[in-house]
Amino acid sequence: MLIKRGLKHLSRVNDVLFRTLRIERDITIFPDDVFLTSYPRSGNTWTRFLVGNLAHTEEAVTFLNVERLVPDMYKHGDYYLRHLPRPRILKSHEVFDPRYKRVIYIVRDPRDVAVSNYHWEMKQRAMSDNCPIEQFLPPWIEGKIWDRLANWGDHVTSWLSTRSGRDGFIVLRYEDMIEDPARELVKVAKLLGIEPTRERLVRAAELSSADRMRQLEETQGKKWVQTRYTRQDKPFVRKAASGGWKAVLPPQSVAQIEAAWGHVMISLGYPLSSEASKETLVHKGN
């Protein structure tokens, strides 16, 4: 696992040195940019489809054109990104950056984020199928899996503590988007200056459904830059549901997550299930 991560890092250094890819926080940023920002595996790709289908009525988003319509800033050089039509809508996983003036921040229950990260690491061949999730969780909670992005709690707090309630910043909860994607897209439409007609909202939601994305993945997954070199036997679009952690995470893992970020989870509407975590919060309050 460490060797694979080291090789991935060296590849990244090579990209930056030869300017085929600009280091993330060094890309050119324009004042009218819109950033779809989240901690990894919080529903960013699905949101790219939703927002892309809302903004671009002339064509439906697929895995083959999403990098043109709502590009991933980590997959393209700065030259390519600078020459896209403006205003640009860009995918980002960065922690708070004051240069981001318009932000759609996506948040998801960290217990589900943990499970999704676990499967993504296996899809990338960064770890074996034999690695139990109990072994994966501690370094993930500490922020060692995505060390440059900090851990889930620090990432979420970096944005919410600086931008909540301010113009140009909206929060989309993954769970709310599952419940009613068209309703949540009204917030996005307002930020983008789009008239949120019912027809436009429903079209965006239907073209971004999990079923359609799975069908697209079957035919385009081997060509999309994000999944081209990953395991094809493990899907990128998984259950696309909330609460799956209840059937996957052992009680001790749930307690670890809730003890680490319980106060943040509660503020976002994610109730705690672990008595140990609740007791920890009480003691911290004292």
FENPE-V663037 format. One record per run of one state. SS is the DSSP state (h for helix, s for strand, l for the rest). FROM is the first residue (numbers start at 1). TO is the last residue. If there is no record, write none. Layout:
ss: <SS	SS>
from: <FROM	FROM>
to: <TO	TO>
This chain:
ss: <l	h	l	h	l	s	l	h	l	h	l	s	l	h	l	s	l	s	l	h	l	h	l	h	l	h	l	s	h	l	h	l	h	l	h	l	h	l	h	l	h	l>
from: <1	2	18	24	27	34	39	44	56	66	70	72	73	78	83	89	93	103	108	110	124	133	143	147	150	152	164	169	174	180	181	193	198	208	210	221	244	248	251	268	275	286>
to: <1	17	23	26	33	38	43	55	65	69	71	72	77	82	88	92	102	107	109	123	132	142	146	149	151	163	168	173	179	180	192	197	207	209	220	243	247	250	267	274	285	286>
